[in-house]
Amino acid sequence: MATDDRIADPWGARTPYGPGTDWPTRVDVHLAEGLTEADVDRWAQSASLLHSNGDAMDIAVKDGRIAGVRGRAVDRVNRGRLGPKDLYGWQANNSPDRLTRPLVRDGGRLVETDWDTAMGRIVDRSRELLDGPGGWGRFGFYTSGQLFLEEYYALAVLGKAGIGTPHMDGNTRLCTATAASSLKESFGTDGQPGSYADVDHCDALALWGHNAAATQTVLWSRMLDRRRGTDAPALLAVDPRTTPVAREADVHLAVRPGTNVALLNGLLREIIAKGWYDESYVAAHTTGFEALARTVDAYPPERVAEICGVEARDVRRAAELLGGAQRLLSTVLQGFYQSNQATAAACQVNNLHLLRGMIGHPGAGLLQMNGQPTAQNNRECGADGDLPGFRNWANPEHVAQLARLLNVEPRIIPTWSPPTHAMQIFRYAEQGSIRFLWVSATNPAVSLPELARIRRILAGEGLFLVVQDLFLTETAALADVVLPAATWGEKTGTFTNADRTVHLSERAVDPPGEARADLDIFLDYARRMDFRDRDGRPLLPWREPEEVFAAWRECSRGRPCDYSGLSYAKLRGGSGVQWPCTDLAPDGTERLYTYGEFNTDSDYCESYGQDLVTGAEVTPEQHRAKQPGGRAFLHAVDYQPSAETPGTEYPLQLTTGRSLYQFHTRTKTGRAPELNGAAPDVWVELHPDDAGPAGIAEGDRVRIESPRGAVVAPARLTGVRPGVVFIPFHYGWWDTVGEPHDRAANELTLTAWDPVSKQPLFKSGAVRVARTED
């Protein structure tokens, strides 16, 4: 189809279909100006790297350069469709300001150098720290949700068995850590139970804090096509903003930010009180029902309405929609994950599906969504600090398994305390205990909370900062060494989307200048450091990504994320394949937990769990005493108010989020003309009832202040609920003159996190707004 209108019409033409039928194909194409498909020299197989949907595509190559993309009609995820970021984002690969040579800091400024000099500085500092007091404790690694599986696995082995540091995490901590935590808490291990194909079968959709219209446009197209077909599913949206999802919904609950637990408690109360739950399923396959029923009984619709700022009748309507569904699909994202009581709220959605027995069957699905394209791989491979293969860091046998796979002594693998989460890594750097920080494919100078503090940490004299990226980002500008990286289309590897579909991405073109694949950089570092296993062989012996994938297959064998039946050959030419893919399931597995058997056995589970209020770890003995026996856990939690709420000085509540046209800190989308033209700068959304008394009109420039900083932006008077201020978080200062720190939403956000997932609470905090004189 023509793509000229895909900024104005981001979801494309409708292809309606009914329940139980296949989603029709629609192949989207966008090529460089003047080219046709006949002009393309060749096509390379890939999938999207600018969201978590996993849209499969082919990359067009013309004269050695990427020249466009075309959707893959054969793929199970998108049936040929591509969203705006897919269609236009590839142009950033060809941007003239790509990093092409390493940079090192000399005399206070970054200057170009060769790879030996840059890596020599990194290795010299590494050896100095390893040989000095504190050793492994001086190292921190902070990575991404945008590398490939092979790169995460290499990084995890390097950090855990080479250096032996527990200080490893990724920016997945900012977006999907709560997804992982809630799945572990309820079902024993990470891994999405549902499938995108559940959209094809469901009779009700519930989107919990998930603006799919902006974050996963092709998934939203699938939902819209079902809504336009016969026997359309009902739709519930929970969001304080009137998003396209909310406008489409049959029931929209514009809850007060931070009150998600109260809302779910009230809905679960109605489900139980009206007898809309599956009593036999609950008895056979769950534990904890009595405590849950007692807790939620205190949340009648009237109390929920008061806490959440919605109408009691709408709470009842939502409960009826959920309770009457025969095939319910729920998706959850940042409106829950980045808010007050994040893991507790996400677990209540799990509770809903367990109570109704709606898990593991066509149309009865649950997707604790990801926000980034390879967040799932980060978590599977252990680059986020967890053990590879969803192994339990507190289970000695799991540690011994990993040690045997890597051929190292178990004692080198850091398991003496929980893995260090991102916010604590930066705290250690602030305190001076971490002296070496390697940041790959992410931009914490814009994406972390309380940015004035983060800038001070990154610029600290005692911190040796290595940044590995495509461009001179706001973070890279503060580094001691900058390494130019290759990206999607310039390297080969695999990655896994939010419904466990694994795709292969082939190298289409060479990277610019001297830029190298992230995998090659990690392997080069390991060779220069001479990391070895206990038999004296190289710890990371690989040269090519396919070798790493083969090693990962063995690491995953027998674990929930089992890739043992997958290979590059199997992934070439056709559709992506969902894990687990094994000899017994050679075509992959569409849904988990079909027979109500969960991964909660104490010898198999990824985590023994945590207290959802305090975050205190459950001991192995306490877990075994629960005798889960493959049953899922129903968790009961009372509502607690947010840590920072509006008051006299700061009377409005802040929430941050995403634009449909930008991704993270705009490293790539800000360099795609169509995408940047659609959303070139920051804005603030206010309700007219809040704007009017302050003398603010549409388009006025306003100053938004919190106790931590300020942002200046034009006002949009919209359907955000009264008392709430919304700002998109994408905007830093790389494309501005100088360094004006009044554009990034995270100047305002607070340093606070969920006690279980450790995910920062970007959707909390109090602000004030005033019209500026400018």
VODO-372936 format. One record per residue (C-alpha): x, y, z; residue in one letter. Coordinates in steps of 0.001 Angstrom, whole numbers, padded with zeros to 6 digits, always signed. Layout:
N
XYZa...
//
This chain:
774
+000000+000000+000000m+001019+003628-000355a+002698+004930+002770t+002583+008684+002163d-000238+009081+004674d+001146+006873+007453r+001991+009831+009661i-001598+011092+009537a-002989+007526+009446d-000488+005526+011520p-002543+002304+011650w-003277+002097+007925g-006333+000720+006122a-008675-001598+008008r-008933-005297+007078t-011863-006479+009256p-012153-010130+010268y-014234-012257+012586g-013434-014515+015554p-011505-017691+014834g-010403-016583+011359t-006967-015569+010150d-005955-011940+010223w-005800-010888+006551p-002438-009936+005102t-001555-006368+004094r+001981-005741+002888v+003340-002271+003682d+006349-000913+001795v+008390+002264+002006h+011417+002865-000199l+013765+005771-000704a+012397+008449-002996e+012345+007400-006650g+012893+003682-006006l+010508+000853-006820t+010722-002742-005625e+012156-003680-009014a+015091-001312-008398d+016187-003041-005176v+019472-004977-005448d+018532-007466-002728r+016409-007926+000400w+017654-008962+003859a+015368-010569+006438q+014806-008737+009726s+012219-007380+012159a+011576-004049+013836s+014032-002642+016384l+011941+000402+017342l+009244-001210+019517h+008453-004576+021114s+005858-005863+018649n+008406-007712+016517g+007053-006656+013122d+008823-008843+010538a+010242-007068+007522m+012744-007278+004718d+015398-004588+004368i+015924-003178+000890a+019552-002736-000207v+020530-000455-003081k+024140+000341-003962d+025376-000945-000602g+023005+001212+001470r+019713+000556+003219i+017031+001990+000937a+013731+000973+002521g+011665-001786+004093v+008838-004157+003200r+006590-006097+005584g+006800-009907+005589r+003363-011307+004727a+004297-014804+005893v+005048-013752+009466d+002695-014604+012329r+003207-011277+014074v+002288-008650+011490n+001126-010425+008292r+003020-007811+006287g+002027-004671+008170r+004494-002069+009356l+004010+000898+011666g+005356+004416+011182p+008577+003748+013114k+009150+000615+011014d+008507+002416+007746l+010658+005477+008319y+013123+004720+011128g+015650+002925+008892w+016765+006294+007509q+018759+006967+010674a+021234+004248+009666n+022355+006517+006832n+022588+009643+008978s+025776+011666+008371p+026432+012095+012107d+026942+008375+012813r+029963+007570+014956l+032571+005994+012685t+035732+005964+014818r+036407+005490+018553p+036741+008597+020707l+038832+009120+023846v+038905+012011+026267r+042044+014117+026084d+042381+017500+027744g+038715+017551+028670g+037411+016877+025149r+036668+013813+023033l+039020+013187+020109v+039088+010483+017443e+041496+007597+017810t+042010+003982+016673d+040498+000843+018185w+043731-000344+019800d+044118+002931+021670t+040484+003024+022804a+040384-000623+023886m+043794-000257+025459g+042481+002451+027775r+039493+000298+028734i+041635-002779+029392v+044270-000864+031349d+041624+000662+033619r+039917-002710+034005s+043092-004478+035065r+044025-001674+037428e+040656-001972+039182l+040617-005783+039226l+044084-005831+040793d+043192-003181+043364g+040954-003138+046452p+037342-003982+045709g+038156-005786+042451g+034949-006962+040755w+032898-004606+042941g+034295-001605+041073r+032596-002614+037785f+029110-001793+036553g+027455-002646+033224f+024325-000889+032033y+022886-002080+028750t+019774-001911+026632s+016607-003516+025339g+017840-003064+021755q+020832-005388+021333l+020586-008933+019972f+020256-012121+021995l+023815-013155+021140e+025182-009846+022423e+023316-010051+025718y+024522-013588+026318y+028126-012642+025612a+027826-009629+027917l+026260-011745+030672a+029063-014334+030496v+031697-011595+030396l+030294-009850+033454g+029263-012832+035561k+032042-015331+034837a+034809-013056+033553g+034777-010183+036022i+032350-011730+038503g+030312-008613+039223t+026664-008545+040321p+026395-004923+039133h+024706-005552+035774m+021399-004212+034517d+019720-002739+031467g+017341+000051+030642n+014744-002709+030636t+014679-001835+034352r+012908+001359+033298l+010211-000264+031172c+009623-004002+031675t+011197-005057+034961a+007697-005131+036436t+006508-007454+033673a+009223-009930+034638a+008614-009546+038375s+004862-010009+038143s+005241-013136+036002l+007747-014613+038451k+005547-013776+041425e+002400-015348+039959s+003680-018146+037736f+007189-018915+039009g+009175-017719+035993t+009287-014968+033409d+007660-015538+029986g+004419-014233+028533q+001572-016764+028834p-000386-015351+025884g+000000-014891+022158s-000834-012126+019706y-003091-014690+018031a-005370-014384+021069d-006637-011160+019466v-008106-013388+016740d-010187-015410+019215h-011066-013189+022183c-014496-011737+022935d-013108-009074+025299a-009945-006985+025386l-008636-005206+028480a-005735-002774+028103l-004308-001883+031507w-002168+001259+031308g-001287+000259+027745h-001647+002817+024963n-001128+000231+022229a-002139+002763+019571a+001150+004584+020232a+003495+001882+021505t+002607-001151+019313q+000785+000279+016299t+000530-002998+014388v-000893-004836+017393l-003432-002013+017705w-004257-002441+014003s-005011-006090+014722r-007295-005113+017584m-009049-002491+015425l-009577-005020+012642d-011298-007368+015085r-013381-004467+016368r-014503-003690+012797r-015343-007323+012011g-018248-009555+013013t-018764-010455+016691d-016373-007707+017745a-014719-008039+021163p-015649-005615+023920a-012878-003235+024992l-011875-001887+028419l-009200+000827+028693a-007593+001944+031956v-005673+005180+031372d-005804+008717+032848p-005548+010132+029306r-008120+010052+026524t-005871+008167+024126t-007031+006559+020857p-007447+003344+022857v-009637+005138+025375a-011755+006710+022632r-012301+003291+021055e-013174+001597+024359a-016630+000522+025486d-015553+001334+029041v-012803+003838+029814h-011630+004193+033404l-009573+007402+033643a-008171+006507+037040v-006103+008822+039188r-002423+007844+038633p-001090+005575+041342g-004414+003934+042245t-004237+000818+040072n-004187-001611+043019v-007362-000114+044458a-009082-000412+041084l-008097-004052+040563l-009040-004944+044126n-012489-003529+043463g-012870-005382+040170l-011716-008655+041730l-014192-008146+044554r-017026-007903+042041e-015780-010984+040165i-015785-013002+043373i-018981-011560+044865a-020995-012132+041664k-019704-015667+041240g-017959-014868+037971w-014863-016855+038851y-014007-020474+037983d-014162-022151+041368e-012867-025523+040189s-009914-023991+038329y-009002-021843+041325v-009117-024844+043659a-007031-027076+041399a-004470-024656+040000h-003929-021770+042444t-003063-021064+046033t-003957-018016+048135g-007635-017545+047247f-008915-017085+050795e-006452-014294+051600a-007216-012582+048295l-010975-012752+048864a-010591-011261+052358r-008414-008401+051105t-010532-007358+048119v-013755-007521+050117d-012807-004123+051569a-013026-002482+048107y-016676-002027+047089p-017243+000107+043966p-018015+003231+045990e-014691+003084+047829r-012827+002368+044587v-014555+005325+042946a-013424+007628+045739e-009794+006457+045653i-009473+006290+041865c-011518+009355+040952g-013977+007495+038710v-017692+006697+038872e-018838+003654+040847a-021189+002709+038004r-018209+002576+035636d-016377+000256+038022v-019415-002035+037914r-019598-001806+034112r-015942-002777+033846a-016453-005701+036221a-019421-006899+034153e-017358-006728+030962l-014563-008747+032575l-016852-011146+034395g-019025-011861+031377g-016221-012525+028925a-015746-016072+027725q-012341-015374+026156r-010561-012421+027773l-007222-011028+026536l-005381-008560+028789s-002331-006483+027942t-000416-004442+030528v+002260-001772+030088l+003792+001377+031518q+000650+002843+033055g+001013+000042+035582f+004752-000707+035436y+005976+002846+036087q+003340+003703+038672s+002761+003283+042377n+002640-000360+043622q+003716-001504+040166a+004325-005216+040731t+001353-005529+043046a-000941-003985+040417a+000397-006178+037602a-000082-009247+039792c-003735-008316+040282q-004206-008577+036504v-002647-012034+036733n-005097-012768+039553n-008004-011787+037311l-007029-014352+034686h-006364-017038+037268l-009708-016453+038974l-011512-016776+035659r-009372-019702+034452g-008547-017650+031363m-004995-018549+030585i-003402-020821+028033g-006370-021114+025658h-007181-019358+022343p-008485-015884+023120g-007926-016299+026867a-004524-014735+027176g-002330-012446+029200l+000519-010285+027916l+002580-008413+030482q+003952-006380+027595m+007477-005249+026828n+008324-001778+025632g+011581-002478+023791q+012290-004890+020931p+014756-007133+022762t+013789-006633+026403a+012819-010303+026573q+016311-011371+025478n+017978-009145+028065n+015975-010905+030769r+016451-014411+029326e+020191-014083+028845c+020970-012432+032176g+022400-009120+031010a+019927-007521+033444d+021712-009186+036357g+019557-012320+036584d+021059-015707+035772l+020825-016869+032134p+017988-019211+031232g+015600-017937+033933f+017718-019671+036571r+017277-018789+040222n+020271-016941+041688w+019252-018208+045172a+019160-021880+044089n+022629-023484+044420p+021800-026184+041866e+020873-023548+039281h+024170-021780+039930v+026017-025094+039578a+024227-025764+036265q+025378-022440+034883l+028915-022981+036163a+029049-026344+034358r+027789-024774+031127l+030434-022033+031291l+033104-024363+032720n+033919-022064+035622v+033971-022454+039396e+030527-021732+040887p+032043-019304+043372r+032929-016778+040628i+029260-016338+039659i+027911-013532+041870p+025001-014966+043864t+025715-013808+047405w+023001-011138+047136s+020269-010164+044671p+021540-008711+041377p+022173-004973+041602t+019387-003018+039933h+020040+000041+037764a+019149+002695+040306m+021481+001085+042845q+024280+000841+040259i+024091+004596+039758f+023947+005095+043521r+027158+003070+043914y+028760+005186+041197a+027630+008301+043060e+029167+006992+046282q+032406+006032+044536g+032345+002259+045031s+031678+001655+041316i+034566+003273+039426r+034048+001729+035957f+030688+001927+034148l+030139+000504+030656w+026949+001809+029008v+025858+000109+025777s+023033+001174+023440a+021199+003370+025910t+021127+006987+027014n+020684+007345+030792p+021489+011075+030686a+017949+011502+029293v+016048+008362+030305s+016748+008011+034037l+014848+009940+036729p+016112+013130+038375e+018456+014025+035539l+020448+016736+037291a+021670+014031+039672r+022402+011568+036857i+024468+014148+034984r+026553+014766+038095r+027174+011028+038493i+028122+010426+034856l+030451+013432+034812a+032125+012547+038116g+035919+012565+038077e+036209+009224+039846g+034060+007335+037316l+035610+005822+034176f+032695+005886+031716l+032622+003795+028536v+029743+004413+026111v+029015+002176+023135q+026461+003655+020715d+025594+004778+017184l+025699+008525+017780f+027246+011021+020167l+024309+010929+022568t+023915+013095+025649e+025498+010235+027640t+028323+009627+025170a+029279+013295+025393a+030228+012680+029044l+032272+009521+028425a+035972+008799+028803d+035853+006372+025858v+033197+006204+023135v+032966+003086+020945l+031165+003331+017574p+028638+000519+017259a+026881-001115+014337a+023119-001426+014485t+020143-003272+013039w+020723-004048+009364g+024508-003873+009846e+024965-007056+011880k+023384-010503+012274t+021558-011836+015306g+018262-012918+016790t+015729-011194+018982f+012477-012061+020701t+009341-009963+020877n+006722-009571+023583a+004810-012780+022742d+008001-014914+022668r+008389-014872+018870t+012044-015232+017869v+013185-013514+014669h+016464-013586+012787l+017898-010279+011584s+020447-010613+008790e+023295-008243+008026r+022154-006221+005020a+024980-003676+004676v+028351-002879+006204d+028451-000522+009182p+029857+002944+008504p+033559+003623+008872g+035152+001605+011677e+031931+000909+013592a+031687-002649+014942r+028884-004956+016016a+028295-004902+019774d+029058-008629+019883l+032450-008058+018256d+033234-005325+020795i+032387-007545+023782f+034375-010479+022353l+037359-008212+021655d+037306-006983+025252y+037135-010547+026587a+040133-011584+024444r+042188-008561+025483r+041350-009237+029142m+042284-012911+028569d+039252-014257+030428f+039531-018054+030628r+037517-020996+031917d+038828-023413+034546r+040607-025510+031892d+042495-022503+030586g+040444-022116+027401r+038971-018758+026330p+035847-018047+028368l+034133-016499+025345l+035533-018642+022508p+033131-017464+019809w+033820-015514+016622r+030437-015418+014899e+026921-014767+016216p+025700-018206+015121e+028269-019800+017449e+026924-017749+020354v+023380-018757+019445f+024406-022429+019540a+025854-021925+023024a+022695-020143+024119w+020549-023030+022853r+022359-025318+025276e+022115-022797+028106c+018346-022573+027596s+017750-026332+027191r+015294-027616+029775g+014498-024142+031046r+011196-022301+030394p+012759-020226+027585c+013939-023323+025723d+015516-022493+022329y+017000-025973+021795s+014840-026640+018720g+015737-023354+017026l+018516-022538+014584s+019376-019807+012127y+018361-022180+009322a+014929-022706+010896k+014393-018962+011244l+015408-018103+007680r+012777-017527+005021g+009555-018042+006947g+007846-016775+010058s+009309-016113+013457g+008904-018962+015958v+007720-018774+019580q+009715-020359+022371w+009751-022865+023906p+010845-024608+020726c+012093-028129+021403t+012198-031625+019936d+008715-032134+021415l+007483-028752+020108a+009519-028279+016904p+007237-025514+015577d+007265-023557+018826g+004617-023076+021504t+001838-020561+021051e+000619-020375+024651r+001987-021297+028070l+000203-023016+030978y-002509-024627+028820t-002988-027424+031357y-002849-025211+034424g+000632-026411+035400e+002845-023491+036397f+006595-023110+036941n+006297-022633+040684t+008000-025822+041842d+010748-024818+044280s+013439-026694+042359d+012463-025147+039001y+011196-021621+039674c+013196-018548+038695e+012488-016773+041966s+011247-017707+045411y+009338-014443+045414g+009257-011223+047378q+006896-009440+049705d+004890-007190+047393l+004787-004352+049932v+008358-004316+051254t+010283-006214+048595g+011747-008566+051211a+012998-011814+049670e+011085-015027+050351v+013561-017664+051575t+013832-021094+049957p+012438-022621+053136e+009429-020307+053131q+008772-021072+049472h+008910-024830+050003r+006571-024488+052975a+003911-023085+050647k+003996-026394+048723q+003058-024768+045418p+003179-028058+043518g+002839-026348+040145g+000009-024091+041289r+000003-020364+040565a+000150-017818+043377f-002763-015446+043975l-001335-012367+045707h-003366-010166+048015a-002251-006542+048515v-003935-003514+050047d-003774-000146+048303y-001221+002373+049565q-000944+005994+048335p+001983+007127+046184s+005170+008332+047821a+004795+011874+046439e+001318+013305+045956t+000088+016803+045037p-000080+019441+047749g-000312+023188+048181t+003054+024054+046626e+002906+021470+043839y-000820+020888+043217p-000761+018751+040057l+000225+015139+039464q+002886+014326+036858l+002799+011414+034462t+005198+010798+031590t+004871+008629+028515g+005441+008112+024820r+004714+009671+021464s+003575+007433+018633l+006323+008851+016403y+009362+008772+018694q+011266+005971+020420f+013147+006349+023693h+015511+009327+023489t+015079+009734+019699r+018546+008401+018889t+017125+006955+015652k+013597+008342+015277t+014824+011914+015731g+016927+011400+012611r+014039+010122+010466a+012504+013204+008773p+008881+012005+008740e+008929+010863+012364l+010708+013908+013699n+008508+016213+011666g+005447+014646+013261a+006707+015175+016840a+009741+017504+016772p+009640+018863+020295d+008329+018353+023777v+004836+019438+024861w+002701+019290+027977v-000909+018111+028199e-003271+019821+030661l-006960+019558+031352h-008824+022804+030508p-010067+022985+034100d-006447+023246+035295d-005291+025511+032474a-008100+028070+032691g-007507+029338+036260p-003787+029643+035463a-004497+031767+032399g-003075+029130+030064i-004469+028794+026547a-003770+026242+023813e-000200+026674+022540g+001006+028919+025371d+004510+028191+026607r+004417+027042+030196v+006965+026177+032852r+006428+022883+034658i+008326+022610+037954e+008867+019844+040477s+011121+019868+043543p+013863+018499+041252r+013830+020662+038128g+011832+022368+035408a+010652+021868+031823v+009417+024557+029437v+006963+023442+026749a+003874+024500+024787p+000553+023543+026323a-001989+021220+024773r-005432+021324+026372l-006641+017753+026050t-008608+014927+027572g-006074+014124+030265v-007969+013843+033551r-008174+016966+035745p-005285+017409+038139g-002866+015462+035917v-000022+016761+033731v+001390+014598+030928f+004800+015101+029264i+006471+012782+026699p+009899+011702+027905f+011807+011442+024597h+013388+014881+024356y+016956+015616+025344g+019324+018203+023896w+021513+016519+021267w+019717+018408+018481d+019659+021797+020205t+022163+024630+020450v+024084+024288+023703g+022683+022111+026466e+019334+023523+027613p+018164+021184+030340h+014545+022343+030239d+013280+019928+027592r+013613+016488+029203a+010651+015244+031238a+013002+013423+033582n+014291+016697+034947e+011070+016477+036974l+010806+012813+037983t+011823+011488+041365l+014332+008871+042482t+011934+006210+043734a+011194+002684+042613w+008865-000248+043110d+010032-002401+046052p+009817-005643+044040v+010724-004887+040428s+012922-001886+041322k+011389-000080+038359q+011491+003716+038706p+008152+005401+039329l+008069+007789+036382f+004291+008150+036735k+004485+009636+040198s+005437+013015+041552g+003937+016455+042053a+004397+019540+039874v+003170+023081+039384r+002531+024819+036066v+002645+028506+035151a+002465+030440+031895r+005815+031923+030884t+006303+035461+029619e+007997+034113+026461d
//
